[in-house]
Amino acid sequence: MTVVLAEADIAPLLSYDALIPAMEKALAAFSAGQVIQPVRNMLTIEEEKRYLGVMPAVTDNAMGAKLVSFYPGNAGSPLPTHLATIALFEPSTGQPLAFLDGRLITEMRTAAVSAAVTKYAAKPDARVLALLGSGVQADAHLDALKQVRPIDEVRVWSRTKAHAEAFAERHGAQAMDAEAAVRGADVIVAATNALEPVLRGAWLADGVHVNTVGSPRPTWRELDDDAMANTLIADSRDAVAQESGDVILSGATVFAEAGEIFTGDKQVPPGATTVFKSVGLAVEDIATARLVYDAWESR
């Protein structure tokens, strides 16, 4: 029987301890050519406000698709900017297994992928984290990154000062302006829907690692050209070449896909300043959905 899993069902089944290695495995398979997946088809309903994404993928043990609504216009309202549903199938038989709410899965798999890359790219003793953006991805990244690095100082900036201050109050962080947050940080997360860069390369210390997960449109930017000129890691070369304004408009060259780093096919140069551009892949959603479904079945 096909099961339907709401967010309340999913939350107790999903932890970063299991999710981070699952994302490493999924992206390693993707970069090795073992995943069938087109670049996301994003339908523009209303520019800068309403989009619908269609994201299918097939792996050796999971098959399915995510429908995701990306509504930046929801910012400041009770509704999230990202809402989604995932359909999961058994790839050997085509049997439908589950329909899963995709909001929490999207939130956590994004942060888990960043944490996995951070584990390979950031300094082993990285302890100062700067968050540009104070929404759900800031919360998720703080939780996930603490699994892979000894973070003990957190700085946060938001275009809405009150949001940064509220985040700082919840997490014992410091709210400050973007430049002050970034300068001297060891790990940085940019998680905004900025149309123009909010992070400048001139602010980056040598050897810092940046995860940039926002502004997922071909004409939107979070990082300036100087920041993008560093060692660039992407979740998918093809996807960032079509979807990421940071990559397209800067003309940056991708050094490696995350999956190539995870398999050891590519190694981050010692002491390099690194940028991970994540646009989010269907394989991440399908692998996470399978992880949740298997945990549900084994209760």
Legacy VTK file of the C-alpha trace (Angstrom):
# vtk DataFile Version 3.0
C-alpha trace
ASCII
DATASET POLYDATA
POINTS 299 float
0.000 0.000 0.000
1.275 3.449 -0.884
1.873 5.483 2.281
1.434 9.207 2.750
3.936 10.835 5.097
3.323 14.324 6.468
6.064 16.486 7.924
5.113 15.358 11.431
5.748 11.754 10.351
9.042 12.598 8.673
10.680 14.776 11.348
11.399 12.003 13.907
12.796 9.741 11.161
15.342 12.187 9.748
18.645 13.074 11.410
21.849 14.616 10.137
23.834 11.646 11.449
22.240 9.507 8.736
21.479 12.198 6.181
24.963 13.645 5.697
26.541 10.306 4.644
23.465 9.522 2.544
23.997 12.763 0.625
27.671 11.929 0.118
26.691 8.564 -1.345
23.970 10.041 -3.570
26.188 12.756 -5.020
29.093 10.362 -5.515
26.766 8.174 -7.579
25.532 11.229 -9.495
29.041 12.373 -10.443
29.958 8.787 -11.397
27.137 8.740 -13.963
25.063 6.221 -12.000
21.981 8.462 -11.676
19.425 9.266 -14.353
18.437 12.873 -13.825
17.731 15.855 -16.088
18.376 19.408 -15.009
15.353 20.736 -13.115
12.545 22.172 -15.223
11.566 25.456 -13.584
8.328 27.075 -14.714
8.111 30.825 -14.201
4.628 31.833 -13.088
5.504 35.357 -11.987
9.104 36.593 -12.267
10.848 37.018 -8.884
7.727 35.843 -7.022
6.297 32.467 -8.127
7.942 29.375 -9.679
7.174 25.651 -9.987
10.013 23.144 -10.273
9.793 19.585 -11.645
12.602 17.293 -10.437
12.710 13.572 -11.395
15.570 11.153 -10.680
16.337 7.425 -10.734
19.055 5.724 -8.662
19.869 2.079 -8.036
17.445 1.875 -5.094
15.034 4.774 -5.526
12.969 6.426 -8.224
10.698 9.419 -8.049
10.095 13.090 -8.569
9.673 16.230 -6.535
7.269 19.023 -7.365
8.479 22.137 -5.582
6.933 25.570 -5.412
9.470 28.358 -4.968
7.580 31.468 -3.901
9.942 34.273 -2.802
6.810 36.399 -2.579
5.836 34.413 0.532
8.736 35.938 2.481
7.410 37.695 5.557
4.135 35.764 5.472
3.163 32.686 7.510
3.865 30.494 4.458
7.357 29.161 3.618
9.062 30.225 0.398
9.615 26.537 -0.496
6.862 23.893 -0.406
7.055 20.479 -2.045
5.674 16.995 -2.523
7.795 13.951 -3.377
6.507 10.811 -5.100
8.680 7.750 -4.379
8.686 4.536 -6.458
10.473 1.181 -6.296
12.824 1.319 -9.325
12.913 -2.462 -9.949
9.136 -2.823 -10.293
7.799 0.701 -10.745
5.550 0.245 -7.705
4.546 3.509 -5.958
5.829 3.442 -2.390
5.030 6.797 -0.824
4.020 10.389 -1.171
6.025 12.574 1.188
5.756 16.183 2.220
8.907 17.772 0.833
9.337 20.934 2.873
11.486 19.505 5.684
13.256 17.118 3.317
14.271 20.062 1.110
15.419 22.062 4.119
17.508 19.299 5.676
19.011 17.744 2.560
20.257 21.188 1.454
22.052 21.729 4.748
23.308 18.134 4.832
24.941 18.513 1.417
26.642 21.735 2.533
27.862 19.965 5.663
29.245 17.085 3.619
31.215 19.450 1.379
32.344 21.488 4.381
33.765 18.314 5.927
36.117 17.968 2.963
36.798 21.630 2.149
36.925 23.631 5.406
39.824 23.806 7.821
39.627 20.962 10.369
39.576 23.441 13.270
37.023 25.802 11.704
35.031 27.311 14.566
33.650 30.696 13.417
30.494 30.522 11.293
28.974 33.470 9.437
25.391 33.179 8.194
24.109 35.594 5.555
20.367 35.113 5.830
18.350 34.211 8.908
15.589 31.954 7.564
15.072 28.205 7.704
18.314 27.488 5.846
20.300 29.445 8.413
18.756 27.319 11.184
19.327 24.094 9.261
22.905 24.916 8.306
23.796 25.804 11.871
22.558 22.390 13.027
24.185 20.462 10.168
27.557 22.216 10.208
27.961 21.562 13.926
28.016 17.862 13.002
31.232 18.274 10.989
33.154 21.189 12.540
33.663 22.494 16.110
31.579 25.646 15.594
31.550 27.764 18.753
31.050 31.300 17.396
28.090 32.183 15.188
27.522 35.497 13.416
24.389 36.365 11.467
23.281 39.063 9.048
19.914 39.601 7.426
18.525 42.307 5.176
15.871 42.672 7.887
17.774 43.576 11.050
14.998 42.360 13.345
15.159 38.892 11.767
18.908 38.673 12.417
18.417 39.802 15.993
15.670 37.227 16.555
17.917 34.479 15.130
20.789 35.624 17.344
18.541 35.540 20.402
17.406 31.969 19.638
20.881 30.586 19.008
23.243 32.647 21.140
24.700 34.222 17.998
25.844 37.767 17.220
23.847 39.911 14.790
26.029 42.273 12.739
26.448 43.718 9.273
27.469 41.422 6.426
31.095 42.531 6.127
31.740 42.286 9.858
30.138 38.832 9.956
32.250 37.519 7.095
35.657 38.975 7.950
37.622 36.432 9.974
34.998 33.707 9.651
36.136 30.145 8.905
32.911 28.920 7.292
30.291 31.110 5.611
26.770 30.288 4.465
24.926 32.529 2.005
21.253 31.582 2.067
19.295 34.483 0.613
17.103 35.320 -2.347
19.327 38.258 -3.237
19.210 39.657 -6.750
22.591 41.390 -6.326
25.696 40.169 -4.445
25.602 40.318 -0.649
29.039 38.697 -0.204
32.232 40.315 -1.497
35.390 38.392 -2.257
37.460 41.181 -0.688
36.021 40.220 2.708
37.160 36.588 2.562
40.148 35.369 4.540
42.532 32.884 2.912
41.408 29.302 3.379
37.791 30.102 4.223
34.997 27.874 2.925
31.742 29.339 1.569
28.478 27.469 1.043
26.135 29.436 -1.200
22.666 27.887 -1.437
20.364 30.794 -2.304
19.475 32.962 -5.316
18.713 29.930 -7.548
17.943 31.821 -10.760
20.158 32.561 -13.791
20.076 36.324 -13.228
20.294 36.416 -9.404
23.524 36.775 -7.421
24.687 36.200 -3.837
28.463 36.426 -4.461
30.451 38.923 -6.498
32.997 38.020 -9.196
35.941 38.162 -6.786
34.326 35.624 -4.468
33.419 33.356 -7.374
37.029 33.407 -8.657
38.075 31.058 -5.839
38.150 27.231 -6.013
34.579 26.448 -7.093
32.753 23.239 -6.216
29.240 22.601 -7.573
26.621 19.971 -6.934
26.206 19.637 -10.720
28.185 21.305 -13.503
25.222 21.132 -15.852
22.754 22.492 -13.303
24.807 25.506 -12.207
25.557 26.343 -15.848
21.812 26.719 -16.422
20.455 27.873 -13.062
23.062 29.790 -11.074
23.514 33.493 -11.750
26.596 33.387 -9.523
28.248 30.983 -11.971
26.750 32.228 -15.238
27.302 35.948 -14.725
30.782 35.626 -13.200
32.038 33.192 -15.851
33.506 31.073 -13.054
34.949 27.648 -13.852
33.863 24.665 -11.772
36.887 22.912 -10.267
34.934 19.832 -9.186
31.514 18.470 -8.462
30.831 17.585 -4.850
30.549 13.919 -5.801
34.061 13.997 -7.290
35.367 15.334 -3.984
33.549 12.625 -2.037
34.993 9.801 -4.171
38.526 11.237 -4.090
38.608 11.774 -7.849
39.301 15.442 -7.099
40.971 16.836 -3.990
40.661 20.340 -2.609
44.066 22.068 -2.890
45.603 22.573 0.583
44.877 26.029 1.951
42.497 26.917 -0.876
39.655 29.356 -0.432
36.642 27.356 -1.564
33.097 28.126 -2.701
30.406 25.454 -2.901
27.542 26.492 -5.186
24.472 24.398 -4.454
21.330 24.673 -6.561
19.798 21.445 -5.217
19.381 18.187 -7.125
16.530 15.725 -7.483
18.826 12.856 -6.500
19.214 14.461 -3.078
15.444 14.560 -2.592
14.852 11.025 -3.841
17.678 9.575 -1.730
16.345 11.389 1.335
12.803 10.204 0.629
14.066 6.622 0.404
15.938 7.051 3.698
12.751 8.274 5.357
10.585 5.558 3.773
12.935 2.766 4.880
12.990 4.182 8.417
9.180 4.294 8.390
8.953 0.690 7.217
11.399 -0.559 9.847
9.672 1.049 12.847
LINES 1 300
299 0 1 2 3 4 5 6 7 8 9 10 11 12 13 14 15 16 17 18 19 20 21 22 23 24 25 26 27 28 29 30 31 32 33 34 35 36 37 38 39 40 41 42 43 44 45 46 47 48 49 50 51 52 53 54 55 56 57 58 59 60 61 62 63 64 65 66 67 68 69 70 71 72 73 74 75 76 77 78 79 80 81 82 83 84 85 86 87 88 89 90 91 92 93 94 95 96 97 98 99 100 101 102 103 104 105 106 107 108 109 110 111 112 113 114 115 116 117 118 119 120 121 122 123 124 125 126 127 128 129 130 131 132 133 134 135 136 137 138 139 140 141 142 143 144 145 146 147 148 149 150 151 152 153 154 155 156 157 158 159 160 161 162 163 164 165 166 167 168 169 170 171 172 173 174 175 176 177 178 179 180 181 182 183 184 185 186 187 188 189 190 191 192 193 194 195 196 197 198 199 200 201 202 203 204 205 206 207 208 209 210 211 212 213 214 215 216 217 218 219 220 221 222 223 224 225 226 227 228 229 230 231 232 233 234 235 236 237 238 239 240 241 242 243 244 245 246 247 248 249 250 251 252 253 254 255 256 257 258 259 260 261 262 263 264 265 266 267 268 269 270 271 272 273 274 275 276 277 278 279 280 281 282 283 284 285 286 287 288 289 290 291 292 293 294 295 296 297 298
